[in-house]
Amino acid sequence: MKFTGRAQIESLTQFKTENFPVTSLYLDTDKSRLLKKEISVSLKQLLNEGKARLEAMDVAREKKESLALDLEKISAFCAQNLGTFNHAGLALFACSRKGFWLPLFLPHGPRNRFVVDQNFYVRPLPAILDKYRRVCVFLISRREARWYEVFMGEITPLGSLTSNVPSRVKKGGYEGNESKRIERHIEAHVLEHFKKASRMMFDIFKKNHFESLFLGCEDNSYPVLEPLLHAYVKDRLKGRMKAKPADSAAAVLKEAGELESVLKTDEASEVVRKLIAELERGGRACSGVRETLHRLNQFEVQTLVVTHNYSKEGRACPNCKFLYLEDEICPVCRRKTGHVADVIDEAIEAALKHKCAVKQIDATTRLDRYGSVGAFLKYKM
């Protein structure tokens, strides 16, 4: 099953096992960077790691049996499918005791991980999702228009339009009046073509709920086209492209991907800039692991911001599910907290459960100076 969005992440985070452990495996299968042998070796290492961890676990027999079945199912699935697998990444989620099995095909190679826990390890999924947005590419010339959807590295044609616009023709006449009349006639046809394409653009946007629009048109056509776009569409215009309606889908996808990457980097920098500005003026923001966990426990977080792959050991209350950096006794219910290998993972999962936005920042930014994690808050501290 292809990884398609947040609904799948929420389904995984909400899955309950009644204290039975679950298995999560992530495998980088990007054959544009890796040889088949390298992928096979990585898989073998992950499975061996899983077996060693299982043997060392001091848990009830039925829990061990469930995990052993998970490993068998993962091994069998990979043996059957990896030879012809054409996706950049693979994520497998299993809980045999509960009959749960979900393979997800990823558009981006994840870090190889094998995780056994009480909850599925989903942190790489929102990080991958953040790399992509559902983009409509609208390419238009004086006679043609074409629409594509670009999402998670794939391109899908949505429709096209061809209008009967006369060619430019120079004709003689008294002081060029005939040429001017013909040109006005042609431009009227072009304007009607642009109007029709703009109406179709609005219909396509309403039907598909795109997050962004990339527009490709000639520079001298943009002043004519731009006022014709519906405000709903215009608000989502994020960039201009050089591609033309006649260009191949592969060429359009390549340019759209490059533009999306630039925009993503700019947006990440802007998120960090706004967070730090809010922190420095004492506004609705916090930073650092300890303070961010506290605000998350208080349900005050609106958007969690974290440096990608940043991790930290911590503790979690088994009763109220609150997260802490060091507290061995939960301040709320006075129960003993348990160790968690990565409290940042737990914080991301908690934020998703609370319906908070999560922004994972790829590059090294000023956020690292503020503890690599922070949050925009619902209320002023």
C-alpha positions in Angstrom: 0.0 0.0 0.0 1.3 3.4 -0.9 1.9 5.9 1.8 -0.6 8.6 1.1 -0.9 10.9 4.0 -1.8 11.8 7.6 -4.8 9.5 7.9 -2.5 6.5 7.8 -0.3 8.1 10.5 -3.2 8.8 12.7 -4.5 5.2 12.3 -1.1 3.8 13.4 -0.9 6.2 16.4 -4.4 5.3 17.5 -3.8 1.5 17.3 -4.2 -0.1 20.8 -2.6 -3.4 21.7 -3.7 -4.0 25.3 0.0 -4.1 26.4 1.1 -6.4 23.6 4.3 -5.1 21.9 4.3 -4.1 18.2 7.0 -4.2 15.6 8.0 -1.4 13.2 10.6 -1.8 10.5 11.9 0.9 8.1 14.2 0.0 5.2 15.9 2.2 2.6 15.2 0.6 -0.8 16.2 3.5 -3.0 17.8 1.6 -6.0 19.0 4.9 -7.5 21.5 5.1 -4.6 21.8 1.5 -3.4 22.7 -1.8 -5.0 20.3 -4.7 -4.4 23.0 -6.4 -2.4 23.3 -3.4 -0.1 19.6 -3.4 0.5 19.6 -7.2 1.2 22.5 -6.8 3.7 20.7 -4.0 5.5 17.5 -6.1 5.8 19.5 -9.0 7.1 21.1 -6.8 9.8 17.7 -5.5 10.8 16.2 -9.0 11.1 19.2 -10.2 13.1 18.9 -7.2 15.4 15.3 -8.1 15.9 16.0 -11.7 16.7 18.7 -10.8 19.2 16.4 -8.3 20.9 13.7 -10.9 21.1 15.9 -13.5 22.7 17.1 -10.9 25.3 13.6 -9.8 26.2 12.2 -10.8 29.6 8.5 -10.8 28.8 5.5 -13.3 28.9 5.6 -16.2 26.5 2.6 -15.0 24.4 4.3 -11.7 23.9 7.4 -13.3 22.6 5.4 -15.5 20.3 3.6 -12.5 18.9 6.9 -10.8 18.1 8.4 -13.9 16.6 5.5 -14.2 14.3 6.0 -10.5 13.4 9.6 -11.3 12.4 8.5 -14.3 10.3 5.9 -12.2 8.5 8.4 -9.4 7.8 11.0 -11.8 6.5 8.6 -13.6 4.3 7.2 -10.4 2.8 10.6 -9.0 2.0 11.8 -12.3 0.5 8.8 -12.3 -1.8 8.7 -8.6 -2.8 12.1 -6.9 -2.5 13.4 -8.4 -5.8 10.8 -6.4 -7.8 10.3 -3.5 -5.4 10.4 -0.1 -7.1 9.8 2.3 -4.3 12.5 4.3 -2.5 11.5 3.1 1.0 9.5 0.5 2.9 7.8 0.6 6.3 6.3 -2.5 7.9 4.0 -2.5 10.9 2.9 -5.7 12.6 1.2 -7.0 15.7 0.5 -10.7 15.1 -1.4 -11.1 18.4 -4.0 -8.6 17.2 -3.9 -9.6 13.6 -2.4 -6.3 12.5 -0.2 -6.1 9.4 0.4 -3.0 7.3 3.2 -2.5 4.6 3.6 1.1 3.4 5.6 1.9 0.3 7.5 5.2 0.8 8.6 7.8 -1.8 11.7 8.7 0.2 14.3 6.4 1.6 14.1 6.4 5.5 16.9 5.6 7.9 17.0 1.8 8.5 15.3 1.1 11.8 13.9 -1.9 13.7 11.7 -0.9 16.7 9.8 -3.0 19.2 7.6 -0.9 21.5 4.1 -0.6 22.9 3.2 1.8 20.1 4.1 1.9 16.4 7.2 4.0 15.6 5.8 6.6 13.2 8.2 9.5 13.5 9.7 9.0 10.0 6.3 9.2 8.3 5.4 12.9 9.1 9.0 13.8 8.3 8.6 12.2 4.8 5.2 13.8 4.4 6.6 17.2 5.3 8.9 16.9 2.3 5.9 16.8 -0.1 2.7 18.7 -0.7 -0.2 18.1 -3.1 0.7 20.5 -5.9 -1.3 21.4 -9.0 0.9 22.3 -12.0 -0.9 24.5 -14.4 0.9 25.1 -17.8 -0.7 27.4 -20.3 0.3 28.9 -23.7 -1.8 31.0 -26.1 -3.5 27.9 -27.5 -3.0 25.1 -25.0 -3.4 24.4 -21.3 -2.5 21.3 -19.3 -2.9 20.3 -15.7 -1.0 17.8 -13.5 -1.0 16.7 -9.9 2.5 16.3 -8.4 2.6 14.5 -5.0 5.3 12.4 -3.3 7.6 12.4 -6.3 4.9 11.2 -8.8 3.0 13.1 -11.5 -0.5 12.5 -12.7 -2.2 14.1 -15.7 -5.5 15.9 -14.8 -6.7 17.3 -18.0 -5.9 19.5 -21.0 -7.4 22.2 -23.1 -6.8 23.2 -26.7 -8.5 26.4 -28.2 -8.8 27.4 -31.8 -6.7 30.6 -31.6 -5.6 32.0 -35.0 -2.0 32.3 -35.8 -0.4 35.7 -36.0 -0.6 37.0 -39.5 0.9 40.2 -40.9 -1.2 41.8 -43.6 -0.8 45.0 -45.4 -3.2 47.9 -45.2 -3.5 51.6 -44.8 -0.8 52.5 -42.2 -1.0 49.0 -40.8 -4.6 49.3 -39.7 -5.4 45.8 -41.1 -2.6 44.2 -39.1 -3.8 45.9 -35.9 -7.4 44.7 -36.5 -6.2 41.1 -37.0 -4.0 41.3 -33.9 -7.0 42.6 -31.8 -9.0 39.7 -33.2 -6.3 37.2 -32.2 -5.9 38.6 -28.7 -9.7 38.4 -28.2 -9.4 34.6 -28.9 -6.4 34.3 -26.6 -8.3 36.1 -23.8 -11.3 33.8 -24.2 -8.8 30.8 -24.0 -7.3 32.2 -20.8 -10.8 32.7 -19.3 -11.9 29.2 -20.1 -8.6 27.8 -18.7 -9.0 29.8 -15.5 -12.5 28.5 -15.0 -11.3 24.9 -15.5 -8.4 25.6 -13.1 -10.9 26.6 -10.3 -13.0 23.5 -10.9 -9.9 21.3 -10.7 -8.8 23.0 -7.5 -12.2 22.5 -5.8 -12.3 18.9 -6.8 -8.8 17.9 -5.7 -8.1 20.2 -2.7 -4.6 21.2 -3.6 -2.2 22.9 -1.2 -0.2 24.7 -3.8 -0.2 25.9 -7.4 2.8 26.0 -9.7 2.1 28.1 -12.8 4.0 27.9 -16.1 3.2 30.6 -18.7 5.1 33.2 -20.8 6.0 36.3 -19.0 4.0 38.6 -21.4 0.9 36.4 -20.8 1.0 36.5 -17.0 -0.4 40.1 -16.6 -3.4 39.0 -18.7 -3.9 35.6 -16.9 -3.3 36.6 -13.3 -6.5 38.8 -12.9 -8.6 35.9 -14.3 -7.6 33.4 -11.6 -10.1 32.9 -8.8 -8.9 34.3 -5.5 -9.0 30.8 -4.0 -6.5 29.6 -6.6 -4.4 32.8 -6.6 -3.9 32.5 -2.8 -2.2 29.1 -3.4 0.1 30.2 -6.2 3.6 29.4 -4.8 5.8 29.5 -7.8 6.4 30.1 -11.5 7.8 27.4 -13.8 9.4 27.5 -17.2 7.7 24.4 -18.4 5.3 24.5 -21.3 2.1 22.4 -22.1 4.0 20.5 -24.8 6.8 19.4 -22.4 7.0 15.8 -21.3 5.6 14.8 -17.9 9.1 13.7 -16.8 10.5 17.2 -17.5 7.6 18.8 -15.7 8.0 16.6 -12.7 11.8 17.3 -12.5 11.2 21.1 -12.5 8.3 20.9 -10.1 10.4 18.8 -7.7 13.3 21.3 -7.8 10.9 24.2 -7.1 9.2 22.4 -4.3 12.6 21.7 -2.6 13.6 25.3 -2.7 10.2 26.4 -1.3 10.5 23.8 1.5 13.9 25.0 2.6 12.6 28.6 2.6 9.5 27.6 4.6 11.6 25.7 7.2 13.8 28.8 7.6 10.7 31.0 8.0 9.2 28.6 10.7 12.4 28.8 12.7 12.7 32.5 12.3 9.1 33.1 13.5 9.6 30.7 16.5 12.8 32.4 17.6 11.2 35.9 17.2 8.3 34.7 19.3 10.7 33.4 21.9 12.8 36.5 22.1 9.8 38.7 22.6 8.3 36.5 25.3 5.3 35.5 23.1 3.4 32.3 22.6 6.4 29.9 22.2 8.7 27.7 24.2 12.0 25.9 23.5 14.1 23.1 24.9 13.1 19.5 25.6 12.0 20.0 29.2 9.8 23.1 28.7 8.4 21.7 25.4 7.4 18.4 27.1 5.8 20.4 29.9 3.7 22.5 27.6 2.8 19.4 25.6 1.6 17.6 28.8 -0.5 20.7 29.5 -2.2 20.5 26.0 -0.8 24.0 25.3 1.1 23.2 22.1 -0.3 24.3 18.8 2.7 23.4 16.6 5.7 21.2 17.6 8.9 22.2 15.8 11.9 19.7 16.0 15.2 19.2 14.2 14.9 16.1 12.0 16.5 13.0 13.6 17.1 14.8 16.9 16.7 12.3 19.8 16.8 12.3 23.5 16.2 9.7 26.2 13.4 10.4 28.6 10.6 9.0 30.7 6.9 8.4 30.3 4.1 7.9 32.8 2.3 4.6 32.2 -0.9 6.0 33.8 -1.5 9.5 32.4 0.9 9.2 29.4 2.7 12.4 30.2 6.3 12.8 29.1 9.3 13.9 31.1 13.0 14.4 30.6 14.2 13.0 34.0 11.3 12.7 36.5 11.2 9.2 37.9 7.9 9.9 39.7 5.0 11.5 37.7 4.2 14.9 39.4 0.6 14.5 38.4 -0.4 11.0 39.5 2.7 10.0 41.6 3.2 6.8 39.6 6.7 5.6 38.7 7.6 6.6 35.2 9.2 4.3 32.7 12.3 4.8 30.6 11.8 5.6 26.9 14.6 5.4 24.4 13.6 8.5 22.5 11.3 11.0 24.2 11.2 13.1 21.1 9.6 10.3 19.2 7.0 10.0 22.0 6.4 13.8 21.9 5.8 13.7 18.1 3.3 10.9 18.5 1.6 12.7 21.4 1.4 15.9 19.3 -0.2 14.0 16.5 -2.7 12.4 18.9 -3.6 15.9 20.2 -4.2 17.1 16.6 -1.2 19.4 16.8 0.9 20.3 13.7 4.4 18.9 13.6 7.2 20.6 11.7 10.4 18.7 11.3 13.3 20.8 10.2 15.9 19.1 7.9 18.8 21.5 7.7 21.0 22.8 10.5 19.3 26.0 11.7 19.2 28.4 14.6 16.8 26.0 16.3 19.7 23.9 17.3 20.9 26.7 19.6 17.5 26.6 21.4 17.7 22.9 22.2 16.7 21.5 18.8 13.0 21.4 19.8 10.4 24.0 20.5 6.7 24.8 20.0 4.2 27.5 19.1 1.7 27.7 21.9 -2.0 28.3 22.1 -1.6 30.7 24.9 1.1 33.1 26.1 3.3 31.7 28.8 
